[in-house]
Amino acid sequence: MGLFSKLRKKEESKEERRISIHEEAGCIYSPVNGKTAALESLQDGMFSEKILGDGIAVTPSDGEFTAPVTGTVESAFPTGHAYGIRTESGVEILIHIGLDTVELNGKGFQSHVQQGQKVKAGDPIATVDLDVVKNGGYPTETMVIVTSGNKIVERVSSDMPVDSGDQLLKVQ
């Protein structure tokens, strides 16, 4: 078996494992590589006071964002900064990339999904140039919020490194 065959086989097994992980009921996965933070630590009352719902923040280390759940894209803002996804069981998730980034009017954001589209956990939803966001004076923290009111029964600790696809939350 040659080097490329080994690499291809390793990639296939990694993908198979990832798919089975994303099938666990009630799990919400990180949409991006980065480091977790508590919502209460954010400088935006809408999120820190959990007005939209409970969840967690991730400070991204790169700009590749993926769907944290399998479901239907209920909303995809034209500016590319926020996405709402509803699972088949009715759990609604908001992924909000950065704070006040709507003011960038889409600059630095490239959306890969549209409203009504079906996505699987791990599917690409957006690519963001984090330097554009930072140079615009906006924080890059990405909020993953359960907007449907489902109770969070498990949560990863704050200040933890995570990879895209790692479990962040579990809801009832």
N, C-alpha and C positions, 0 to 999 in steps of 0.2 A: 504494500500500500504506500503510495507516494505522499509527499508532504501535503499537497493540495487536497488529496482524498481525506487525509486525517483531519485537516482543518475544516473541510466541508462536513464531515461526520460529527465533529465537535460542535459546530454551529447548529446542525440539525438537532442534536440531543439537547442543546441549550434551549432552542426554540420549543421543543416538545415539553420540556420541564416548565418553561414560562407559561405556556398555554394551560397546563394542568394547575399551576398556582393560581392563575386568574379565574379559575372556575369555582373557587371556594365562595360559598354564599355569604353575603354580607361584608366581604372584604373590599376595602378601598385602598388602592395602591398609589405610590408616589408617581406624579406625572413627570418628574424631572429628577436628575441627579442633583444632590445638594446636601443641605443640613437643615434639620427640623427646628422649628421654633414654636412656642406657644402663641396662640392668637392674642392673649393678654399682653404680650410684649410689643405688639405692633403700635405704630403711631397714628392709627386710624380707628376712631371710635366705632365705626360701622362693623369692623372686624373684631377689634379688641373687646368690645362689649357684647359680641356675639348676636348682634341685631339680626343678621341674615341667617344665623344658625351656628352650630358648634362645628369645630373642625381643627385643623392644624395648618401651620405655614411651613413652607420649604423655601430656603434661600438657595436659588439655583446656582450650580457651578458651570452649567452650560445652557444653551438655548434650545435644546430639543425637548419638546413637550409632547407627552402621550396621554391617551385616555386612561383615567384612573379606575374605570369600571367598564363593563360591557353594557351597552344600551343604545339609546337614541339621542342624538344631539338635538335638544329642545331649543337651544339658543346658541348662536355663534355671532357675537358682536362684530359688526363690519370693521371695527378697529383692530380686531384680532386679539384683544387683551382679556377676553372673558368668554367662557363656554359653560353651558348648562347641559348636563347629561342625565337622563332618567333611565334607570335599570328596568328590566322586565318586572321586577317585584315592586316597583314604584318608588324606590329610593332616588332622590334627586340630589345631584352633586353640582356645585359651582366651582369652577377652576378660574380664579382671578389672578392674572399674571401681573405682578407689580401693584404699587399703590399710586392711585391717580393717573395711571398710564393711559386712560381714555383720552387725556389731554394731548397725547402724542399723535392723535388722529391716524393711527395705523403705522406711523413711521417706525421701522425696525421690526414690525410684526408681519409674519406671513402665515395665514391660516391654511390648514390642509383639509378642513371639514366645513360642511354647511348644514344649516338647519334641516332636520328631517333625516339626516344620514345616520345609518347604523354603524356603530364602532365596537370593536372588541378592546378589552383592556390591553394596553400596550400599543395600540394603533397610533401613529403620529397625528397630532391635532394642530400643532403650530411649531414654527421655528421663529425664535426671537433673537435679535441682535442685542444682547445684554449691554454692550458698550453704548449703543444708541440710547437705551433706557437710562443707564447711569449718567451719561453725558448730558442728558436732558434734565438731570436733577431728581430722578424718581427712584425710589427703592425698588428692588427686584423681587422682594418676598412674594411668593406665590401662595395664595390661600386655597385650600381644599376644604370646602364647606358643605356640610350636610344640610340642605335647605328644606328638606321634607319633614324635618322634626323627628326622624328616627333617632333613637337613643344610641349613643356611642358606648359600646361595652368593652372595647379594647382600644388603646391608643399607644403609639410608639412614644418614647420619652423625647423631651425637647433636647436640642443641642446634639442630635445624633446624626451622623452621616448616613445618607440613604442613596440608593440607586433607583433610577426609574424602574418601576415594577415591584419595589419592595413594599410590603404591607405597611400602611400608615395607621389605618383605622379599621375597626369592625363594628358594624351596626346590627341592631336587632331587626 
